[in-house]
């Protein structure tokens, strides 16, 4: 374990003005997104799409790293280079999703446990050999009446900590992602309470597993009301609730928090990120690790047949989120130059 190298990578991933592109969609997820824009999901179309994203000129100025899927990290680009090499040319750090998905948790209807610890040590060694420098594991928590249960929270927190310990053993920076979903009619207070409980359990487990906080990143949801909650929140209310949760749970030794978009629109995700970065005296870098909120406009443009338009759309969203990291985003930035 090279602790100094991992700490340097963690800081590089949350460098000022930069964030992470999450391009680690599973097969079923990317198939659904392709279907929405009229594209068949095949090995070739997935490769072409991700190559379009990763070769966007100037992306390095706003994006620090990219989370890959197992299929992608093993693919060759159109010029025969590995995807890790493609990212390296752009100055982007390659990462890899290592969990094997959230599955139904036995004995707890409606709740999920993320699987993938079996054989993880060997898979991490393989990914390190392929060139990955960081990893990601996602736990999925579903708010609702009497959910998530304490057992579900604890099981997922323990799995996240084991993943993190094994990643650091392999010299890879773990991105620990406990996501409390937006789906449902829960209030912003309920979402915050569930997230706070989960984060408390996660950091307790991380401590018990001997995980070095300076060499990891936290990927977490913003605190939001459910999508069908009748009482939606303003940007200021989201920031206030999110700040409260983070101060109550996240140790200052953690170098950075990379927010997930979690189903928010691309613009609203950026607005919230900008407002969070206007907070004073925060001990962590507040960055982003967006998937759909960065990719959606690019996917639509690429599906229309234009690689250049797809790359322009991705670069625009990356630039807006970079500005938000400096608390310099404005609505006027959404009027792109033609």
Backbone torsions as a table, in degrees:
resi	resn	phi	psi	omega
1	UNK	NA	116.7	176.4
2	UNK	-96.6	90.9	-173.9
3	UNK	-61.8	-42.6	-178.3
4	UNK	-61.7	-40.5	-179.8
5	UNK	-66.5	-40.8	179.2
6	UNK	-65.5	-41.8	178.9
7	UNK	-62.9	-38.6	178.5
8	UNK	-66.0	-39.7	178.1
9	UNK	-64.3	-43.4	179.4
10	UNK	-58.6	-43.5	179.7
11	UNK	-68.1	-36.6	179.1
12	UNK	-64.6	-36.9	-179.4
13	UNK	-66.8	-28.4	179.2
14	UNK	-112.1	31.8	177.3
15	UNK	-57.5	148.0	-178.3
16	UNK	-52.3	131.6	177.2
17	UNK	82.1	2.2	-176.8
18	UNK	-123.9	158.9	177.5
19	UNK	-148.7	-175.4	-174.3
20	UNK	-108.0	135.5	172.7
21	UNK	-90.4	118.0	176.6
22	UNK	-89.7	108.0	-180.0
23	UNK	-123.9	41.7	-173.3
24	UNK	-109.7	29.4	-179.0
25	UNK	-59.5	137.0	176.1
26	UNK	-69.3	169.4	179.0
27	UNK	-54.4	-51.8	179.5
28	UNK	-62.2	-36.1	-178.5
29	UNK	-67.8	-47.8	-178.2
30	UNK	-70.9	-29.1	175.5
31	UNK	-62.4	-41.9	178.7
32	UNK	-64.3	-43.9	-178.8
33	UNK	-67.2	-37.8	176.1
34	UNK	-65.4	-42.0	-178.9
35	UNK	-60.6	-37.0	-179.6
36	UNK	-62.1	-25.1	-179.7
37	UNK	-111.8	13.5	174.0
38	UNK	78.2	27.4	179.6
39	UNK	-114.2	136.4	175.1
40	UNK	-77.3	137.1	179.6
41	UNK	-89.7	106.5	176.6
42	UNK	-128.8	169.6	176.7
43	UNK	-55.5	-43.2	-176.6
44	UNK	-69.8	-42.2	-179.1
45	UNK	-70.1	-36.2	177.2
46	UNK	-64.3	-41.4	178.1
47	UNK	-64.2	-45.2	-179.1
48	UNK	-62.0	-42.0	-179.4
49	UNK	-64.1	-48.7	-176.7
50	UNK	-70.3	-32.0	175.1
51	UNK	-64.9	-38.8	175.7
52	UNK	-57.6	-45.9	-179.8
53	UNK	-61.9	-49.5	-169.6
54	UNK	-73.8	-19.2	-179.6
55	UNK	-100.7	14.5	179.1
56	UNK	-60.3	119.5	-179.0
57	UNK	-60.4	132.4	176.4
58	UNK	81.8	2.6	-177.8
59	UNK	-61.1	-31.0	-178.8
60	UNK	-56.9	-25.0	-177.4
61	UNK	-69.7	-20.9	-174.7
62	UNK	-123.9	-18.1	-176.9
63	UNK	-119.7	133.5	-178.7
64	UNK	-95.9	-37.0	-175.6
65	UNK	-152.0	168.2	-178.3
66	UNK	-134.0	130.7	174.7
67	UNK	-89.0	122.9	-177.8
68	UNK	-102.0	163.6	172.8
69	UNK	-99.5	158.9	-176.5
70	UNK	-54.3	-42.9	179.4
71	UNK	-59.4	-43.4	-172.3
72	UNK	-68.8	-41.2	-176.3
73	UNK	-66.5	-16.8	-179.0
74	UNK	-99.8	-2.3	-176.0
75	UNK	-88.4	158.9	174.1
76	UNK	-106.9	142.6	178.7
77	UNK	-76.9	178.6	-176.7
78	UNK	-63.7	-22.4	177.9
79	UNK	-98.1	10.4	175.3
80	UNK	89.6	-2.3	179.1
81	UNK	-82.2	150.4	174.9
82	UNK	-70.3	158.0	178.6
83	UNK	-63.3	-31.4	175.6
84	UNK	-63.2	-40.4	177.6
85	UNK	-66.5	-39.6	178.0
86	UNK	-58.9	-45.8	178.8
87	UNK	-65.3	-39.7	-179.8
88	UNK	-60.8	-37.3	177.1
89	UNK	-60.9	-29.5	-178.5
90	UNK	-89.9	-2.7	-176.8
91	UNK	75.0	25.9	-178.2
92	UNK	-104.8	140.0	-178.2
93	UNK	-85.6	126.3	179.1
94	UNK	-82.2	134.5	175.8
95	UNK	-127.6	173.4	-175.7
96	UNK	-146.9	134.7	171.9
97	UNK	-75.6	126.8	-175.0
98	UNK	-116.4	-10.0	176.8
99	UNK	-75.7	164.4	-178.7
100	UNK	-112.8	29.1	171.4
101	UNK	95.4	157.5	178.5
102	UNK	-88.1	124.7	-178.8
103	UNK	-118.1	160.9	179.0
104	UNK	-57.2	133.3	-179.3
105	UNK	-87.8	121.6	-176.6
106	UNK	-57.7	128.4	177.0
107	UNK	87.0	-2.3	-177.0
108	UNK	-133.8	82.7	-177.0
109	UNK	-55.7	134.9	177.3
110	UNK	84.7	-0.6	-179.5
111	UNK	-117.2	156.1	-175.4
112	UNK	-126.7	151.1	174.4
113	UNK	-126.0	133.9	-179.4
114	UNK	-81.2	131.9	-178.1
115	UNK	-105.7	165.1	176.5
116	UNK	133.4	3.8	179.7
117	UNK	-71.5	-33.7	179.0
118	UNK	-62.7	125.3	179.3
119	UNK	76.1	7.2	-175.1
120	UNK	-65.7	-39.1	-179.2
121	UNK	-56.3	-44.2	-179.3
122	UNK	-69.3	-38.8	178.5
123	UNK	-66.6	-36.4	178.3
124	UNK	-64.8	-40.2	176.9
125	UNK	-61.3	-40.4	178.4
126	UNK	-64.0	-45.9	-179.6
127	UNK	-65.2	-37.7	177.0
128	UNK	-63.0	-39.5	178.4
129	UNK	-64.4	-35.2	179.3
130	UNK	-74.4	-14.7	175.8
131	UNK	115.6	2.7	178.0
132	UNK	-66.7	146.4	177.7
133	UNK	-119.9	-12.7	174.9
134	UNK	-146.3	164.6	-174.0
135	UNK	-131.9	165.5	176.1
136	UNK	-143.1	141.5	177.0
137	UNK	-137.0	127.9	-175.6
138	UNK	-112.1	127.0	169.1
139	UNK	-102.8	142.7	-175.9
140	UNK	-117.6	116.9	179.3
141	UNK	-112.6	130.2	-176.7
142	UNK	-107.8	110.5	178.1
143	UNK	-71.5	148.3	179.3
144	UNK	171.0	-178.4	178.3
145	UNK	-58.0	121.0	-178.8
146	UNK	59.1	22.1	176.9
147	UNK	-136.3	149.6	-4.3
148	UNK	-74.2	151.8	178.7
149	UNK	-77.0	161.3	177.3
150	UNK	-59.4	-39.4	180.0
151	UNK	-62.0	-41.1	179.2
152	UNK	-66.5	-43.2	178.2
153	UNK	-61.1	-45.8	-176.9
154	UNK	-67.1	-41.3	-179.6
155	UNK	-62.8	-43.5	179.6
156	UNK	-70.1	-37.2	178.2
157	UNK	-63.3	-42.1	179.4
158	UNK	-64.2	-42.7	179.0
159	UNK	-62.7	-40.6	177.6
160	UNK	-60.8	-41.1	-179.2
161	UNK	-69.0	-40.5	177.4
162	UNK	-63.7	-42.6	175.7
163	UNK	-57.5	-46.0	-177.7
164	UNK	-63.9	-43.1	179.9
165	UNK	-62.8	-43.9	179.6
166	UNK	-66.8	-37.4	178.1
167	UNK	-62.7	-47.3	-179.7
168	UNK	-65.7	-35.1	175.1
169	UNK	-57.5	-36.2	-179.6
170	UNK	-84.9	1.0	-179.9
171	UNK	81.3	18.8	-178.0
172	UNK	-111.3	140.7	-179.2
173	UNK	-79.0	119.6	178.6
174	UNK	-82.3	135.3	169.3
175	UNK	-102.8	108.7	-174.0
176	UNK	-91.2	118.0	-172.5
177	UNK	-122.7	92.7	168.7
178	UNK	-93.6	110.8	-176.7
179	UNK	-107.3	119.5	170.5
180	UNK	-92.1	115.4	-170.4
181	UNK	-65.7	155.0	175.2
182	UNK	-80.7	-22.7	-173.3
183	UNK	-60.0	134.1	177.0
184	UNK	124.1	-176.0	-177.8
185	UNK	-110.4	19.2	-179.3
186	UNK	-65.7	152.9	177.9
187	UNK	-82.1	167.9	177.8
188	UNK	-64.0	-32.7	178.2
189	UNK	-66.8	-40.6	178.6
190	UNK	-67.0	-40.8	178.1
191	UNK	-62.2	-41.9	179.6
192	UNK	-66.0	-41.5	-179.0
193	UNK	-64.4	-42.0	179.1
194	UNK	-66.1	-44.1	179.4
195	UNK	-63.1	-41.7	-179.5
196	UNK	-63.4	-44.5	178.3
197	UNK	-61.2	-44.7	-179.1
198	UNK	-63.2	-44.6	-178.9
199	UNK	-65.4	-36.9	176.1
200	UNK	-59.8	-44.6	179.5
201	UNK	-66.3	-40.2	-179.0
202	UNK	-61.6	-47.8	-176.9
203	UNK	-72.5	-26.8	172.9
204	UNK	-66.4	-45.1	178.9
205	UNK	-66.1	-39.8	178.1
206	UNK	-59.4	-41.4	178.5
207	UNK	-64.6	-43.3	-178.4
208	UNK	-66.8	-28.1	179.5
209	UNK	-90.5	3.6	175.9
210	UNK	71.9	26.8	-179.1
211	UNK	-78.2	134.2	-179.5
212	UNK	-82.8	115.1	-174.4
213	UNK	-66.4	-30.8	-178.9
214	UNK	-67.8	-13.6	-176.7
215	UNK	-115.7	33.2	174.4
216	UNK	-143.4	165.9	173.1
217	UNK	-125.3	148.8	174.9
218	UNK	-101.8	125.4	172.3
219	UNK	-109.4	120.1	-171.1
220	UNK	-145.6	158.5	176.1
221	UNK	-73.5	152.5	164.0
222	UNK	-73.4	162.2	-179.3
223	UNK	-89.7	117.7	-170.7
224	UNK	-139.9	152.0	170.1
225	UNK	-72.1	157.5	178.4
226	UNK	-61.9	156.8	-176.3
227	UNK	-62.1	-26.5	179.9
228	UNK	-107.2	12.7	176.3
229	UNK	-70.6	132.1	-178.8
230	UNK	-68.9	-19.6	-178.1
231	UNK	-105.9	86.2	179.1
232	UNK	-77.7	158.0	-171.7
233	UNK	-107.5	150.2	174.0
234	UNK	-77.8	167.5	176.2
235	UNK	-58.1	-42.6	-179.7
236	UNK	-62.0	-39.3	179.4
237	UNK	-68.0	-38.9	177.5
238	UNK	-63.4	-44.2	-179.9
239	UNK	-63.8	-44.8	-179.8
240	UNK	-60.9	-45.0	-179.0
241	UNK	-68.7	-39.4	-180.0
242	UNK	-67.7	-43.7	178.5
243	UNK	-59.2	-45.9	-179.5
244	UNK	-58.2	-45.9	-178.9
245	UNK	-62.2	-45.7	-177.6
246	UNK	-65.4	-43.7	-180.0
247	UNK	-63.2	-30.4	-178.5
248	UNK	-80.2	-15.4	-168.7
249	UNK	-130.8	-31.7	-169.1
250	UNK	-97.2	117.9	179.4
251	UNK	-63.1	146.9	179.8
252	UNK	-67.4	-13.2	177.8
253	UNK	-68.1	-22.3	178.1
254	UNK	-68.1	123.1	-174.6
255	UNK	-71.4	-27.9	-176.9
256	UNK	-159.4	151.1	174.5
257	UNK	-116.8	122.5	179.3
258	UNK	-109.9	112.1	-175.6
259	UNK	-76.2	144.1	170.2
260	UNK	-92.8	156.0	-178.4
261	UNK	-83.7	-30.9	170.0
262	UNK	61.9	27.5	179.8
263	UNK	97.7	-2.0	173.7
264	UNK	-69.3	159.7	174.0
265	UNK	-67.3	160.2	-178.8
266	UNK	-61.6	-41.3	-178.6
267	UNK	-70.0	-43.5	-178.8
268	UNK	-65.2	-35.9	176.2
269	UNK	-59.5	-42.1	-180.0
270	UNK	-68.4	-40.9	178.4
271	UNK	-60.1	-44.0	179.3
272	UNK	-65.9	-41.5	179.3
273	UNK	-61.9	-42.5	178.4
274	UNK	-60.8	-46.6	-178.1
275	UNK	-65.2	-36.8	178.2
276	UNK	-64.9	-35.0	-179.9
277	UNK	-78.1	-4.2	172.7
278	UNK	-85.8	-6.7	177.4
279	UNK	-65.8	147.1	-179.9
280	UNK	-98.8	152.5	171.2
281	UNK	62.0	30.3	177.5
282	UNK	-80.6	135.1	-176.9
283	UNK	-83.2	-10.2	-176.5
284	UNK	-115.4	155.0	165.6
285	UNK	-70.8	132.1	177.9
286	UNK	-106.6	103.9	-172.3
287	UNK	-121.2	-159.3	-176.8
288	UNK	-140.1	150.2	170.3
289	UNK	-138.2	77.6	-173.4
290	UNK	-95.5	143.9	173.2
291	UNK	-107.1	-83.8	-177.9
292	UNK	-60.6	-36.6	-177.5
293	UNK	-68.3	-17.3	172.0
294	UNK	-97.5	-35.4	-169.4
295	UNK	-90.5	-27.2	-169.9
296	UNK	-53.6	-50.2	179.2
297	UNK	-64.5	-35.1	179.8
298	UNK	-66.5	-40.7	179.5
299	UNK	-62.6	-44.0	-179.8
300	UNK	-62.2	-43.6	-178.5
301	UNK	-67.3	-41.2	179.1
302	UNK	-65.4	-38.7	179.8
303	UNK	-63.8	-26.0	177.5
304	UNK	-77.5	-2.0	172.9
305	UNK	105.5	9.7	-176.1
306	UNK	-123.2	112.2	174.7
307	UNK	-64.8	-43.3	-178.3
308	UNK	-61.9	-40.9	179.2
309	UNK	-67.8	-38.8	176.9
310	UNK	-61.6	-44.4	179.5
311	UNK	-67.5	-37.0	177.2
312	UNK	-63.1	-41.1	179.8
313	UNK	-66.2	-41.4	177.7
314	UNK	-64.4	-44.8	-178.6
315	UNK	-62.7	-37.1	178.3
316	UNK	-62.0	-47.8	-179.8
317	UNK	-66.7	-37.8	177.9
318	UNK	-63.9	-40.2	179.0
319	UNK	-65.8	-41.0	178.8
320	UNK	-62.7	-42.5	-179.7
321	UNK	-71.7	-31.4	173.6
322	UNK	-62.8	-43.2	177.3
323	UNK	-62.4	-38.5	178.5
324	UNK	-62.9	-33.0	177.3
325	UNK	-63.7	-29.2	177.1
326	UNK	-93.5	5.8	-175.2
327	UNK	57.4	40.2	-178.6
328	UNK	-123.8	14.8	179.4
329	UNK	-76.5	140.5	174.7
330	UNK	-134.9	156.3	178.7
331	UNK	-61.1	-28.1	179.9
332	UNK	-63.7	-21.7	179.3
333	UNK	-67.9	-18.5	-178.5
334	UNK	-76.5	-9.7	175.5
335	UNK	-89.5	96.1	-174.7
336	UNK	-78.5	149.1	173.0
337	UNK	-70.2	139.8	180.0
338	UNK	-98.2	NA	NA
